[in-house]
Amino acid sequence: MLLSITTTREPATDLGYLLHKNPARLHSVPLSFGTAHIFYSEATPQRCTANLLLDINPVDLARTKQAAGEDIAYVNDRPYAASSFLSTAIAKVFGTALSGRCKDKPELAVSPIMLEVTITTLPCLEGEELIRRLFIPLGYDLDITSYKLDERFPEWGESPYYTVTIRGRKCIKELLAHLYVLIPVLDEEKHYWINQDEIDVLLRRGEGWLARHPERELIAARFLKRQRTLTDRALQRLMNGEGAEHSHNQLPGRGSAQKEEAWEESLSLREQRIRAIVAVLKEVGAKTVADLGCGEGNLLKVLLADKDFTALTGMDVSYRTLEKAHKKLKLEDMPSVQKERLQLFQGSLLYRDKRLQGYDAVVVSEVIEHLDEDRLKTFIRHVFGFLRPPALVITTPNREYNVNYPQLPAGEFRHADHRFEWSRSEFRHWAESAAKQYGYTVSIKPVGSLDPKTGAPTQLGVFSR
């Protein structure tokens, strides 16, 4: 089986640095199921192509499988069809590139460049439509060549094998991760035993893109050989964002700040939200603040630097996220006087927790959209009815603004775990209903770049008791 990677980004021979394979040499790497050969068919400053040729002996493969109690024919397509063998070879021979490292030119590893990949003999029983559904949402252009089962007998129909070329501006790590996951998804015939560890592999290689992919359920199911228990666990961890499993009655994790969507980063929307929240807290004169669903502590870090806030609490359902907050806030090195102002603990918005009572203000930022309708009702009862803070600040995305994100498919939410995203009128209706029911008044403010037609990307509600 053959996979080719080409770049025209000059000097194109930098591809050798990215892949850690010298274009002037033939590289051969022994694998348990054959040998991987890496060679360059062209290497000029204008264009460079690296080829991964995987040589599998079908007789040895059949004997190995039969010795293990598995049935496989001596004549099979494994030496020719792109499969999990190719994914394993990618991880073995391009492992450094797959991890995002480039010792000699580190800036290259994190730079998106134009890359073209050709996969010869890619199997897909469902046809080329599935290939498009998997690669196009990732931003690739595709060329797909199909073949007749036999040119002499056209009535036999199409072969399930394709030659596929994908093109896109990607970091090399991103490209290789896409190939590593999606090649066996299309083939659906993994050559090794699947267990719990394979979930970690999927989430690691799918970091930053799988959660937003419209076919994430299909990808997870096929990558894990349709083992329902493993698939359900993988999807639960994927939706939690941090890889931590949560029970059905907890608030799903919102994902780390490192996984914030690219459009939010480009707009610095997170920073604008934090500034808006801090301004509101100062307006209402809050001295003690609880941040519910605090994530990695971005808001708490800003509040902690302001001596006006005398007591701060961060709560999140994800223990792993709280560990990251602990490191980000440098609690171990914090002076004792400052450390006394802050506490972090694990908890859920869906349970009554007396530790959260008595604060001047409670902040719930980018959380409610992760709750199902029945849990949202529980959230209202607990926060408005049980905690009853003098001031409550809630932020949530404005669905109308999504049309301003060209990379976001129509009808898709900004994050994979969002259960809903409200328009401005929908949020206002919800906010006013909750305020009226529990004796609050509410004002709503826009946060972020204001579009005259669609409003701002974030809507902020300030509830006063």
ROBA-271922 format. One record per residue (C-alpha): residue number from 1; x, y, z. Coordinates in steps of 0.05 Angstrom, whole numbers, plus 5000, padded with zeros to 4 digits. Layout:
<sites>
[site NUM, [X, Y, Z]]
...
</sites>
This chain:
<sites>
[site 1, [5000, 5000, 5000]]
[site 2, [5025, 5069, 4984]]
[site 3, [5014, 5138, 5015]]
[site 4, [5046, 5201, 4986]]
[site 5, [5053, 5269, 5020]]
[site 6, [5069, 5329, 4977]]
[site 7, [5082, 5402, 4992]]
[site 8, [5097, 5462, 4947]]
[site 9, [5112, 5509, 5004]]
[site 10, [5182, 5534, 4988]]
[site 11, [5232, 5510, 5003]]
[site 12, [5192, 5446, 4994]]
[site 13, [5249, 5403, 5018]]
[site 14, [5232, 5427, 5089]]
[site 15, [5184, 5368, 5086]]
[site 16, [5244, 5326, 5104]]
[site 17, [5252, 5365, 5169]]
[site 18, [5178, 5358, 5185]]
[site 19, [5178, 5283, 5174]]
[site 20, [5247, 5272, 5203]]
[site 21, [5267, 5234, 5140]]
[site 22, [5325, 5258, 5096]]
[site 23, [5301, 5265, 5023]]
[site 24, [5369, 5240, 4998]]
[site 25, [5361, 5172, 5030]]
[site 26, [5317, 5110, 5028]]
[site 27, [5291, 5094, 5097]]
[site 28, [5268, 5024, 5115]]
[site 29, [5235, 5009, 5182]]
[site 30, [5219, 4937, 5203]]
[site 31, [5149, 4926, 5232]]
[site 32, [5117, 4865, 5263]]
[site 33, [5075, 4854, 5201]]
[site 34, [5123, 4876, 5146]]
[site 35, [5170, 4932, 5127]]
[site 36, [5156, 5006, 5116]]
[site 37, [5198, 5041, 5064]]
[site 38, [5202, 5117, 5060]]
[site 39, [5230, 5149, 4998]]
[site 40, [5223, 5215, 4961]]
[site 41, [5201, 5212, 4888]]
[site 42, [5216, 5286, 4880]]
[site 43, [5254, 5336, 4922]]
[site 44, [5264, 5405, 4894]]
[site 45, [5256, 5473, 4927]]
[site 46, [5190, 5481, 4890]]
[site 47, [5159, 5412, 4902]]
[site 48, [5174, 5354, 4948]]
[site 49, [5139, 5286, 4954]]
[site 50, [5151, 5235, 5009]]
[site 51, [5124, 5165, 4998]]
[site 52, [5108, 5112, 5050]]
[site 53, [5107, 5044, 5019]]
[site 54, [5083, 4988, 5065]]
[site 55, [5105, 4918, 5045]]
[site 56, [5063, 4863, 5078]]
[site 57, [5073, 4789, 5064]]
[site 58, [5002, 4761, 5059]]
[site 59, [5025, 4689, 5071]]
[site 60, [5061, 4708, 5136]]
[site 61, [5001, 4750, 5156]]
[site 62, [4953, 4692, 5145]]
[site 63, [4997, 4643, 5183]]
[site 64, [5003, 4692, 5242]]
[site 65, [4928, 4703, 5244]]
[site 66, [4913, 4629, 5239]]
[site 67, [4963, 4613, 5295]]
[site 68, [4924, 4662, 5338]]
[site 69, [4859, 4627, 5323]]
[site 70, [4834, 4677, 5271]]
[site 71, [4812, 4658, 5201]]
[site 72, [4842, 4697, 5143]]
[site 73, [4852, 4675, 5071]]
[site 74, [4922, 4669, 5042]]
[site 75, [4898, 4712, 4984]]
[site 76, [4874, 4778, 5014]]
[site 77, [4877, 4853, 5002]]
[site 78, [4919, 4871, 5063]]
[site 79, [4984, 4884, 5025]]
[site 80, [4948, 4932, 4978]]
[site 81, [4890, 4965, 5014]]
[site 82, [4900, 5024, 5061]]
[site 83, [4881, 4998, 5130]]
[site 84, [4899, 5000, 5203]]
[site 85, [4966, 4971, 5183]]
[site 86, [4980, 5037, 5148]]
[site 87, [4958, 5076, 5210]]
[site 88, [5006, 5036, 5253]]
[site 89, [5061, 5049, 5203]]
[site 90, [5047, 5124, 5204]]
[site 91, [5053, 5125, 5280]]
[site 92, [5117, 5085, 5277]]
[site 93, [5156, 5119, 5221]]
[site 94, [5126, 5190, 5228]]
[site 95, [5117, 5188, 5304]]
[site 96, [5157, 5252, 5318]]
[site 97, [5117, 5290, 5265]]
[site 98, [5052, 5261, 5292]]
[site 99, [5070, 5288, 5361]]
[site 100, [5080, 5357, 5333]]
[site 101, [5155, 5362, 5343]]
[site 102, [5209, 5386, 5296]]
[site 103, [5277, 5394, 5329]]
[site 104, [5313, 5431, 5274]]
[site 105, [5256, 5477, 5252]]
[site 106, [5205, 5478, 5309]]
[site 107, [5165, 5535, 5278]]
[site 108, [5149, 5489, 5219]]
[site 109, [5114, 5438, 5263]]
[site 110, [5062, 5489, 5285]]
[site 111, [5055, 5525, 5218]]
[site 112, [4997, 5507, 5171]]
[site 113, [5025, 5495, 5102]]
[site 114, [4993, 5470, 5038]]
[site 115, [4997, 5394, 5038]]
[site 116, [4971, 5342, 4989]]
[site 117, [4963, 5269, 5006]]
[site 118, [4947, 5212, 4958]]
[site 119, [4924, 5146, 4986]]
[site 120, [4926, 5090, 4935]]
[site 121, [4873, 5036, 4942]]
[site 122, [4831, 5062, 4999]]
[site 123, [4774, 5014, 5015]]
[site 124, [4704, 5039, 5029]]
[site 125, [4645, 4993, 5019]]
[site 126, [4596, 5051, 5028]]
[site 127, [4624, 5088, 4968]]
[site 128, [4657, 5155, 4958]]
[site 129, [4601, 5194, 4993]]
[site 130, [4627, 5170, 5060]]
[site 131, [4698, 5190, 5042]]
[site 132, [4672, 5261, 5028]]
[site 133, [4632, 5262, 5093]]
[site 134, [4694, 5246, 5133]]
[site 135, [4746, 5292, 5100]]
[site 136, [4708, 5353, 5075]]
[site 137, [4686, 5377, 5145]]
[site 138, [4760, 5379, 5162]]
[site 139, [4773, 5431, 5108]]
[site 140, [4802, 5387, 5053]]
[site 141, [4791, 5389, 4978]]
[site 142, [4784, 5319, 4949]]
[site 143, [4797, 5282, 4884]]
[site 144, [4769, 5212, 4884]]
[site 145, [4782, 5160, 4829]]
[site 146, [4737, 5099, 4828]]
[site 147, [4749, 5033, 4792]]
[site 148, [4707, 4979, 4759]]
[site 149, [4709, 4910, 4790]]
[site 150, [4730, 4886, 4721]]
[site 151, [4735, 4930, 4659]]
[site 152, [4715, 4871, 4616]]
[site 153, [4650, 4863, 4654]]
[site 154, [4621, 4932, 4670]]
[site 155, [4556, 4901, 4693]]
[site 156, [4593, 4876, 4754]]
[site 157, [4593, 4947, 4780]]
[site 158, [4642, 4989, 4819]]
[site 159, [4700, 4965, 4861]]
[site 160, [4700, 4984, 4935]]
[site 161, [4770, 5013, 4927]]
[site 162, [4788, 5085, 4911]]
[site 163, [4849, 5127, 4899]]
[site 164, [4839, 5190, 4941]]
[site 165, [4877, 5255, 4940]]
[site 166, [4864, 5307, 4995]]
[site 167, [4890, 5378, 4996]]
[site 168, [4889, 5429, 5051]]
[site 169, [4929, 5480, 5091]]
[site 170, [4946, 5441, 5154]]
[site 171, [5000, 5430, 5206]]
[site 172, [5034, 5364, 5193]]
[site 173, [5012, 5337, 5261]]
[site 174, [4940, 5353, 5245]]
[site 175, [4944, 5320, 5176]]
[site 176, [4975, 5256, 5203]]
[site 177, [4925, 5252, 5260]]
[site 178, [4867, 5256, 5210]]
[site 179, [4898, 5200, 5168]]
[site 180, [4913, 5158, 5229]]
[site 181, [4841, 5158, 5252]]
[site 182, [4802, 5160, 5187]]
[site 183, [4839, 5107, 5146]]
[site 184, [4818, 5049, 5192]]
[site 185, [4749, 5081, 5199]]
[site 186, [4738, 5073, 5124]]
[site 187, [4767, 5003, 5122]]
[site 188, [4734, 4981, 5187]]
[site 189, [4779, 4919, 5193]]
[site 190, [4830, 4932, 5248]]
[site 191, [4885, 4881, 5251]]
[site 192, [4894, 4881, 5326]]
[site 193, [4852, 4870, 5389]]
[site 194, [4809, 4928, 5411]]
[site 195, [4804, 4944, 5485]]
[site 196, [4795, 5003, 5533]]
[site 197, [4863, 5031, 5514]]
[site 198, [4840, 5045, 5444]]
[site 199, [4792, 5098, 5471]]
[site 200, [4853, 5137, 5495]]
[site 201, [4885, 5130, 5427]]
[site 202, [4823, 5156, 5392]]
[site 203, [4816, 5216, 5439]]
[site 204, [4890, 5233, 5435]]
[site 205, [4892, 5231, 5359]]
[site 206, [4824, 5265, 5354]]
[site 207, [4842, 5322, 5401]]
[site 208, [4821, 5390, 5373]]
[site 209, [4777, 5364, 5316]]
[site 210, [4738, 5301, 5330]]
[site 211, [4689, 5332, 5380]]
[site 212, [4667, 5382, 5326]]
[site 213, [4663, 5332, 5269]]
[site 214, [4591, 5320, 5246]]
[site 215, [4606, 5246, 5238]]
[site 216, [4639, 5237, 5306]]
[site 217, [4591, 5182, 5328]]
[site 218, [4605, 5142, 5265]]
[site 219, [4680, 5154, 5270]]
[site 220, [4682, 5130, 5342]]
[site 221, [4639, 5069, 5328]]
[site 222, [4680, 5045, 5268]]
[site 223, [4747, 5062, 5299]]
[site 224, [4727, 5018, 5359]]
[site 225, [4700, 4962, 5314]]
[site 226, [4628, 4977, 5334]]
[site 227, [4638, 4954, 5405]]
[site 228, [4579, 4990, 5437]]
[site 229, [4607, 4995, 5507]]
[site 230, [4674, 5024, 5484]]
[site 231, [4639, 5071, 5435]]
[site 232, [4592, 5098, 5488]]
[site 233, [4650, 5110, 5536]]
[site 234, [4691, 5145, 5482]]
[site 235, [4634, 5191, 5462]]
[site 236, [4619, 5208, 5535]]
[site 237, [4691, 5226, 5547]]
[site 238, [4695, 5264, 5481]]
[site 239, [4633, 5306, 5499]]
[site 240, [4661, 5319, 5569]]
[site 241, [4720, 5353, 5535]]
[site 242, [4772, 5332, 5585]]
[site 243, [4770, 5258, 5576]]
[site 244, [4742, 5248, 5646]]
[site 245, [4680, 5205, 5654]]
[site 246, [4620, 5234, 5690]]
[site 247, [4557, 5202, 5714]]
[site 248, [4491, 5217, 5680]]
[site 249, [4469, 5265, 5735]]
[site 250, [4528, 5311, 5731]]
[site 251, [4543, 5372, 5690]]
[site 252, [4587, 5354, 5631]]
[site 253, [4655, 5385, 5630]]
[site 254, [4664, 5443, 5582]]
[site 255, [4733, 5427, 5556]]
[site 256, [4799, 5461, 5570]]
[site 257, [4817, 5531, 5548]]
[site 258, [4867, 5499, 5500]]
[site 259, [4808, 5470, 5462]]
[site 260, [4770, 5535, 5453]]
[site 261, [4745, 5542, 5383]]
[site 262, [4790, 5576, 5333]]
[site 263, [4740, 5632, 5319]]
[site 264, [4736, 5650, 5393]]
[site 265, [4812, 5653, 5396]]
[site 266, [4815, 5699, 5335]]
[site 267, [4765, 5746, 5366]]
[site 268, [4796, 5741, 5436]]
[site 269, [4724, 5728, 5457]]
[site 270, [4744, 5693, 5521]]
[site 271, [4783, 5754, 5544]]
[site 272, [4725, 5800, 5526]]
[site 273, [4678, 5757, 5567]]
[site 274, [4724, 5759, 5627]]
[site 275, [4731, 5834, 5623]]
[site 276, [4655, 5842, 5617]]
[site 277, [4643, 5797, 5677]]
[site 278, [4694, 5833, 5720]]
[site 279, [4663, 5900, 5702]]
[site 280, [4594, 5875, 5723]]
[site 281, [4621, 5847, 5789]]
[site 282, [4651, 5915, 5805]]
[site 283, [4587, 5951, 5786]]
[site 284, [4546, 5910, 5835]]
[site 285, [4599, 5918, 5889]]
[site 286, [4614, 5844, 5897]]
[site 287, [4671, 5827, 5944]]
[site 288, [4660, 5751, 5948]]
[site 289, [4649, 5712, 5884]]
[site 290, [4636, 5639, 5866]]
[site 291, [4652, 5617, 5795]]
[site 292, [4610, 5555, 5780]]
[site 293, [4638, 5514, 5722]]
[site 294, [4704, 5551, 5731]]
[site 295, [4743, 5508, 5681]]
[site 296, [4817, 5521, 5684]]
[site 297, [4809, 5584, 5726]]
[site 298, [4815, 5639, 5673]]
[site 299, [4766, 5685, 5708]]
[site 300, [4791, 5668, 5777]]
[site 301, [4862, 5687, 5756]]
[site 302, [4839, 5757, 5738]]
[site 303, [4796, 5765, 5800]]
[site 304, [4853, 5741, 5844]]
[site 305, [4898, 5796, 5818]]
[site 306, [4847, 5848, 5842]]
[site 307, [4849, 5861, 5917]]
[site 308, [4776, 5886, 5916]]
[site 309, [4754, 5813, 5914]]
[site 310, [4765, 5785, 5984]]
[site 311, [4740, 5713, 5976]]
[site 312, [4737, 5671, 5913]]
[site 313, [4713, 5601, 5900]]
[site 314, [4718, 5559, 5837]]
[site 315, [4676, 5496, 5827]]
[site 316, [4677, 5448, 5768]]
[site 317, [4651, 5378, 5756]]
[site 318, [4717, 5355, 5725]]
[site 319, [4772, 5338, 5773]]
[site 320, [4824, 5338, 5717]]
[site 321, [4803, 5409, 5698]]
[site 322, [4810, 5431, 5770]]
[site 323, [4881, 5403, 5771]]
[site 324, [4897, 5446, 5711]]
[site 325, [4866, 5506, 5747]]
[site 326, [4909, 5491, 5807]]
[site 327, [4972, 5493, 5763]]
[site 328, [4950, 5554, 5724]]
[site 329, [4936, 5594, 5787]]
[site 330, [5003, 5569, 5817]]
[site 331, [4970, 5553, 5883]]
[site 332, [5032, 5516, 5908]]
[site 333, [5075, 5579, 5902]]
[site 334, [5021, 5629, 5922]]
[site 335, [5034, 5671, 5985]]
[site 336, [4992, 5646, 6043]]
[site 337, [4954, 5712, 6050]]
[site 338, [4931, 5708, 5977]]
[site 339, [4918, 5633, 5981]]
[site 340, [4869, 5644, 6037]]
[site 341, [4825, 5684, 5989]]
[site 342, [4816, 5625, 5942]]
[site 343, [4787, 5555, 5944]]
[site 344, [4775, 5503, 5890]]
[site 345, [4731, 5443, 5896]]
[site 346, [4694, 5391, 5854]]
[site 347, [4619, 5394, 5850]]
[site 348, [4558, 5397, 5806]]
[site 349, [4508, 5452, 5792]]
[site 350, [4454, 5399, 5795]]
[site 351, [4462, 5388, 5870]]
[site 352, [4447, 5434, 5928]]
[site 353, [4513, 5452, 5958]]
[site 354, [4515, 5496, 6021]]
[site 355, [4588, 5513, 6008]]
[site 356, [4563, 5559, 5952]]
[site 357, [4515, 5599, 5994]]
[site 358, [4530, 5668, 6022]]
[site 359, [4570, 5698, 5964]]
[site 360, [4557, 5769, 5939]]
[site 361, [4557, 5744, 5868]]
[site 362, [4555, 5678, 5830]]
[site 363, [4582, 5672, 5759]]
[site 364, [4559, 5617, 5710]]
[site 365, [4597, 5631, 5646]]
[site 366, [4586, 5588, 5583]]
[site 367, [4555, 5531, 5622]]
[site 368, [4479, 5530, 5614]]
[site 369, [4482, 5511, 5540]]
[site 370, [4513, 5445, 5561]]
[site 371, [4451, 5425, 5601]]
[site 372, [4392, 5385, 5576]]
[site 373, [4323, 5417, 5586]]
[site 374, [4306, 5377, 5649]]
[site 375, [4374, 5392, 5680]]
[site 376, [4366, 5465, 5662]]
[site 377, [4303, 5467, 5705]]
[site 378, [4342, 5435, 5762]]
[site 379, [4397, 5487, 5753]]
[site 380, [4345, 5544, 5759]]
[site 381, [4317, 5516, 5824]]
[site 382, [4385, 5506, 5855]]
[site 383, [4419, 5571, 5834]]
[site 384, [4360, 5619, 5836]]
[site 385, [4320, 5585, 5890]]
[site 386, [4371, 5552, 5937]]
[site 387, [4435, 5594, 5930]]
[site 388, [4397, 5660, 5919]]
[site 389, [4459, 5705, 5911]]
[site 390, [4447, 5780, 5911]]
[site 391, [4477, 5782, 5841]]
[site 392, [4481, 5727, 5788]]
[site 393, [4520, 5733, 5723]]
[site 394, [4504, 5684, 5666]]
[site 395, [4535, 5683, 5597]]
[site 396, [4516, 5640, 5537]]
[site 397, [4528, 5641, 5462]]
[site 398, [4482, 5681, 5415]]
[site 399, [4461, 5632, 5361]]
[site 400, [4444, 5688, 5312]]
[site 401, [4517, 5708, 5309]]
[site 402, [4539, 5640, 5283]]
[site 403, [4530, 5662, 5211]]
[site 404, [4591, 5706, 5220]]
[site 405, [4635, 5643, 5228]]
[site 406, [4647, 5619, 5156]]
[site 407, [4680, 5555, 5180]]
[site 408, [4619, 5535, 5221]]
[site 409, [4570, 5493, 5180]]
[site 410, [4499, 5519, 5178]]
[site 411, [4458, 5493, 5236]]
[site 412, [4518, 5468, 5275]]
[site 413, [4532, 5491, 5346]]
[site 414, [4598, 5524, 5365]]
[site 415, [4618, 5466, 5411]]
[site 416, [4603, 5392, 5405]]
[site 417, [4573, 5387, 5474]]
[site 418, [4523, 5444, 5468]]
[site 419, [4452, 5420, 5478]]
[site 420, [4425, 5486, 5451]]
[site 421, [4445, 5555, 5431]]
[site 422, [4394, 5611, 5441]]
[site 423, [4377, 5671, 5399]]
[site 424, [4375, 5738, 5434]]
[site 425, [4299, 5735, 5442]]
[site 426, [4301, 5664, 5468]]
[site 427, [4353, 5681, 5521]]
[site 428, [4315, 5743, 5542]]
[site 429, [4250, 5703, 5549]]
[site 430, [4285, 5650, 5591]]
[site 431, [4322, 5701, 5634]]
[site 432, [4260, 5743, 5648]]
[site 433, [4218, 5682, 5665]]
[site 434, [4270, 5656, 5715]]
[site 435, [4279, 5726, 5745]]
[site 436, [4205, 5736, 5754]]
[site 437, [4195, 5667, 5785]]
[site 438, [4249, 5678, 5838]]
[site 439, [4244, 5752, 5852]]
[site 440, [4301, 5780, 5810]]
[site 441, [4308, 5834, 5758]]
[site 442, [4351, 5822, 5697]]
[site 443, [4389, 5864, 5647]]
[site 444, [4422, 5835, 5586]]
[site 445, [4487, 5860, 5555]]
[site 446, [4524, 5842, 5490]]
[site 447, [4595, 5817, 5494]]
[site 448, [4643, 5817, 5436]]
[site 449, [4643, 5848, 5367]]
[site 450, [4573, 5877, 5354]]
[site 451, [4542, 5860, 5287]]
[site 452, [4484, 5907, 5267]]
[site 453, [4441, 5848, 5243]]
[site 454, [4460, 5790, 5288]]
[site 455, [4484, 5824, 5352]]
[site 456, [4545, 5802, 5392]]
[site 457, [4574, 5731, 5397]]
[site 458, [4560, 5726, 5472]]
[site 459, [4500, 5750, 5512]]
[site 460, [4508, 5766, 5586]]
[site 461, [4452, 5768, 5636]]
[site 462, [4459, 5805, 5702]]
[site 463, [4407, 5783, 5753]]
[site 464, [4396, 5825, 5815]]
[site 465, [4356, 5800, 5875]]
</sites>
